[in-house]
Amino acid sequence: RTIGSPGWLLVAWILTGVLTVVGALSYGELAAMMPRAGGQYVYLREAFSPLWGFLYGWTLFLVIQTGTIAAVSVGFARYFGALWPWIADEHYLVAPIHLSAGYALSLSTTQLVGLVMIALLTWTNTRGLEYGRVVQNVFTTAKTGALLALILAGVLLGWNHQAVADNFGSLWARRGLADGATGPSARTAFGLFVAICVSQTGSLFSADAWNNITFTAGEVKNPRRNIPLSLAVGTSVVIGLYLLANVAYLVTLTFDQIQHAPDDRVATATLNVIFAGAGTIIMAVGIMVSTFGCTNGLVLAGARAYYAMARDGLFFKSAGRLNDAKVPAWGLVLQGVWAAFLVLPRTYNPETHAYGNLYSNLLDYVISAALIFYILTIAGIFRLRQTRPEVDRPYRALGYPIVPALYILGAATILLVLFVYRTATTWPGLIIVLLGLPVYFAWRPRP
């Protein structure tokens, strides 16, 4: 609805793919150079200062990692509700307790399932890396298979000549636009440019967390080789699958059906066309597999960043200790407790009497903040080439300096557009980051 044409929809996903893969290819130099637990926190600390590392870690713990864990776990619960109707947002165990005109606390059956999932995966990962690795491998394989099955079903079983003619016969014709939703109308060239940049918030979020493997670098075999390789291969495969999934939607559904899919669930609408009513159940199972594996990966990786911060005296000391299973158990517990808390608050609209989720707002706020830290991290490659040229670099950023510079330029352009045309979500994100400044100066170790 923001972009208004099948062709520009695919272009938006291609742009996401180019940015993500280019970022990963550049990021690999830092991962090979500093194969230590903590990932992006370590790179920002070494390239700039402990302050920048802390601001990233602060935002990661406060919202990015924990907010995503909360969102994905509740997403799992909502799709579970398609199989078991008792699980629903409106089925309250504790009715909303209003804290103010716009906020409340509640416990629905959906929230309860999300909490149980967070607790289960946190406990599993405290038992040792092997447990988390097995869960991750099983569910990553399963969700990749599910996405491939969706693509094949769309192309082989869902092929709709009317949809193909509608979408590919008028690939660039703009229709069904939500004019003014993102600023200038996408009917103009500049408006289309703004719309594509704004649309990146969704596609970049779906491709985010590609850097989480670097958080566990201290536990990866031959990290100087395997981490850059996994970054490049992983991002390329995922983006390729996402792009093919959109092609599957376009050959199965008309563009109007895509724009107005119930609850914006285009994949479910696609499978409902192919399997006549069973699509909701099939998609629910696929999403549950995907979200369970995604949550496990987020839980496993995040605690390693807090471990590195704690070792530097910038986080709770307990998070910097390993348990008998050689994992930062207290970091996992603290992350789990905060993520669980973020599941409980609700937003409330007095006019519609509708409830939302606080973490959804928080995640909107930090999309821009995450881009800031990605830009700084890639810029760190240039800085470290100047300040620490003697350090061994088993892998050097492909196409340096042009490729990393292109990432910085592209991401900075999107960020600028978001700050101008998405002020309601981008500026609060910056405020969340800046709130870490007084915390850093209060917490940092004294000489």
N, C-alpha and C positions, 0 to 999 in steps of 0.2 A: 504493500500500500504506500510505502514511503517512496519507492523508486518507480514503480508503475509500469515496468515492462520485463518480459522474460529475459531479454538479452542483458539488460542492466542488472538484473538479479544475479545472473551468472558472473557478470563482470565484478560485482561486489564480492562474491565468494572467491573469485580469482585473485582480487586485490588482497583479501584476507590471507589467502594461501601464499602469495608472493611475500607479503610482510612477515608472516610467521616463519616460513622456510628460510628467508634471508636472515631474519633475526636469529634463528637456530644455528645457521651456518656460521654466523659471526660469534654468537654466544659460545660456540664450541671451543674457541681459542681460550677463553677464560676458564672453562671447565677443565680443559686439558692442562692448563698452566697451574691451576690451584684445585686439585682433586681432593677437597676437604669437605666435611660435613658443614652444611650451612648455605651452599650455593650462592644465590644472588646477594644475600647478606654479606658474605665474605668478599665477593667481587666489588661491591660498593665500598666496603670498608677499606680494602686494599687500594682501590683506584682513587678514592677521594678522601674519606676520613671516617672514623667510627660513627660520627654523627649521621652521615648518610646511610650507613649500614643500619643504624638503630631506627631511623625513620622508616626504612623499608620493613624491618622486622616488627616494629610497632604496628604499622598498618596491616602487615601480614597476619599478626595475631589478633588484632582488634576486629578486623573485618574480612580481609581478602580470603585467607585460608578458612577461618572459622565460619564466616558468613556463607562461604560456598559449601562447606560441610553441612551447615544447617539447611541451606536451600536444597541441596541434592538429596539429603536424607528425607526431607518432607516431600520432595518430588517422588521418591521411591514409595512413600506411604500413600500418596494420592493415587498412583497407578495401582498399588495393591488394592485400593478401594474399588477398582473396576472388577476385581475378582471376589472381594468380600465387602459388600455394601455397608457393613457395620463401621468400616473405616471411612470416615467422612469429616470434612471441615466443620460441618454443622452438628456433628454428634459430640456434644461436650461432656467431659467428665467433670470439668470445673468450668462453669459458665464465665464469660468475659467479666473481669473485674476492672472497671474503668479507673485509670490513673489520672486522666485528664480528658479534655474534650476530644482529643485525637488519638489517644493511646489506651490500650488495655492489656491485661494479662489473661491468658486462658489456657486450658488443656483439653484439646479435642482428641478423639481417637487417632486422627491423622498425626497430630503432634506427638502423641504417645508412641506410635510406631517409629517416628523419626528419632525420638529420644532413645528408644531401645536399640535401634540400629547404630547410633553413635556410641552407646555404651558397649555394645557387642564388639564393634570393630576396634574401639580403643582398647578393650581388654585383650582381644586377639593379638594386637600388635605389641602389647606389653610382654607377651610370652616369647618374643624373639623375632628376628627378621625373617627367619625361615617360614614362620606361620603367615606373616603378612605377604611374603613373596609368593607362596603357594596360592593364597586367595587371589592375589593380583593377577597371576598368570592365568588361572582358571577363568576368571571373569573377563579379563581382557580378551582372551581367545573367544569366549562366548559372545561378547558384545560385538567384536569385529565380525564374527560369523553372522550375527543377527543383522548387522548393517549391510553386509554383502547380500544376505537373503532378501532384504528389503529392496535393494537395487535391482537384483535379478528378477524379483517378482514384478516390479514396476515396468521394467523393460520387456520382459518375456511374456508376462501374463496380463499386465495392465495396459498394454499399448492401445491407445485410444486415438483413432484417426482424426476425430474432431479436435481433441486436445493438441495433437501434433500440428494440425493445420492452424489452430488458433495461436499457439505459442511460437512455433518456428516459422510459420508463414508470415507472421507480423512480429518478428523478434524484437524490434526496437520501438514499435508503436506503444506510446504511453497511455494507459487507461486505469481507471479506478484509483486515481491518486488521492491521497489524504492531503489536499492542498493546505499549506501553511502550518502543517504539523511540525515541520522542522525548520521553519523560517521561510525563505523564498520558495516559490512554487517550483516543483521539479519539472515543470513544462518548459522552463528556460534552461539554458546551458549552465549558468551559474547555480541555479536552484538544484539542478540534477547533481552537480558536483557536491553541493552541501548535503543533499539527501544520501549520496553514496558514502560520504564521510560519516554522517550520523548513523547510517545503517551498520557501520563497522562495530558499533558497541555490542550488537547481538552476535555477529559472526566471530568477532575477536574473542568474546567471552566464551563461546562454544569451543574455540580452539585453544583457550588459555590452559594453564597448568602444564604446558609442554616443557617448562623448565624445572618441574618438580624432581626429575631424576637427579639434578645437580645437588639437591638438598642431601641426598643419601650417598654422595660421592665417596665418603670415607668407608662405605661398606660395599662398594662395587669392585668386582675383579677387574684388574687392568684398566682403571678409570681413565687414564690418559688416552687410551684408544677407544674404549667402549662408550664413554659418555658422549663425545662428539658424534660418534657413529649413531648412537641411539637418538640423539637430538635431530640429526638430519633425516634418518630413515623414518623415525616416528612421526615427525611433523609432516613429511611428504605423504606418507600413507594415509594419515588421518584426514588431511586436507583433500587428498584425492578421493577418498570415500565420501566426504561431505559434498564435494562438487558433483560426483556421480549420483548421489542421493537426490540432489536437486534436479538433475536431468531426469531421473526416474519420476519425480513429481510432475515434471513438465510434459512427459509423454503419457501420463495417466489422467491428470486433471487439467481442466481449462484454467486459464489464469484467474478468472473470476472465482472459481472454486478454491484456488490456492489463497487468494486474497481474503476470502471469507470462510475459511475452514473453521468449523466449530471449535471455540476455545483456542484458536490459532494452532491447532494440532494437525499440521499438514500431513505428516507421516500416517497418522491414524486415518485421516480422510482417504489417503491413497490406498491403504489396506482394506478399508471398508468398501471401496469401489471394486477391488479385486476379489475379496472374499465375502462380499455381501453380508455385512453385519457382524462377521467374526473378527473384523479388523481391530476393533477396540480391545478385545481380549488378547489377540496376538501381539498388538503393539504394547499393551500393558506389560506382558511378560518380557518382551524385548527391552523396554525401558527399565523395568525392575532389575534385570541383569546388568544393564549399562550403569545405572545409578549406584548399584551396590558396589560394583568394581571401581567406579569413579570415587565414591566416598572412601573406600579402603585406601586407594592411592593417595588421596588428600590427607587422610589421617596419618598414614605411614610417613609421608614426606615432611609435613609441616613441623613435627616435633624436632627434626634434625636442625632446622634453622634456629629454633629457640635454644637448643642445646649449645650451638655455637655462640649465641648471644650470652647465655649464662656463663660460659667459659670466659667470656670477656668482661664479666661483671655487669652486664647490661640487661639481665633478666633474673628471675628468681633462681637462687643458687641450686635449689633442688632439681631444676630442669637441666642442669649441667652435669648431673651424675648418671652413670649407667647402672642398671640393675644386674642381677645375676645372669640374665639372658642377653646382656651386652646391648641393651637398648635404653634410650632416655625415657624411662617409664613415667617420671613425674612431668616431663614435658608433654607426653601423650595425655596424661590425666588432666593437666591444666587446660590444654587445648580442647579436650572433650567436654570439660565442665563449661567452658565459655561458649563453645558451639551449641551445647545443650541449652544454655540460657538464652541464646539468640533465637531458638525455636519458639520460645514462650511469648514474647511481646507481640502485640497485634496493633496495626494501625486501624483507625476507625473514621469513617466518613459520616458525619451527623446528617448530611442531606440524603444520602442513599441508604444509610444504616448498614453499610457494607464493611466487612472486616478484611484487612490485608495483612501482610507479614512485614514486620520491621526490617528483617534481613534483606528483603527485596529492595527496599529503599537504600539500605547501606551498600548493597552490591552495585546499584546504579551509581552511587556516589563514588565508588573507588575504581570504576572502569578507567576514568581519566587518571587517577592516581597511579594505577598499575602501569599505564602508558608512560607516565613520567619516569617511573623507575626503570622500565625497559629502555627508554631513550638514554638515561644516565648510564645504565649498565653497558650498553653498546658503545657509548662515548668513552667509557672506561678503557676500552681496547686501545683507543688512540692515546689516552693519557699514560697507560702502562707501557706502551711502546716507547714513550719518551722518557718516563721516569725509571723504568726497570727493564732496560733493553737486554740486560745480561741473563735474565731468567729464562730457563729452558721452556720452549714452546713446542711440544710434540705435534700440535696441530695449529696451523695459522689460518686466520679468517680468510675464507675464499674470496678472492677479488679485492682484498684490502688495497687501498683505502676506499675504493668506489662502492663496493657492495655494502659495507657497514654504514657508509655515509648516506646511501640511498634509503636504508632502513630508518635512520635518524630523520631524514627529510620527510619521508612518507608518514611516519608516526607523528612527527611534530605538526605536520599539516592537519592530520585528523584531530589531534589534540587542540589545535588553535580553533578549528571549526566547532568542536564540542564546547569550548569555553565561551564562544560567541553565541551559538545557537542552542545549546543545551545547558543554560546557566543554572536551571533548577537542580540539576544532578551533578554537574562538574565542580562548581564552586564549593559545595559542601564537602566533596571528596578532598579538595585541597585543604579545607579547614581541618578535616580528620588527620591528615598528614602533619599539618603545622602544630596541632595540639601535642604532638610528640616532642616538640622542642623543649618546653619546660620540664617534661618528664625526663628527657635525656640529661639535662643539666642537673636535675635533682638526683638522678640515679647513677650517673657515670662514676667510676672509681676515682677517688682523689689520689693525686700523686703522693 
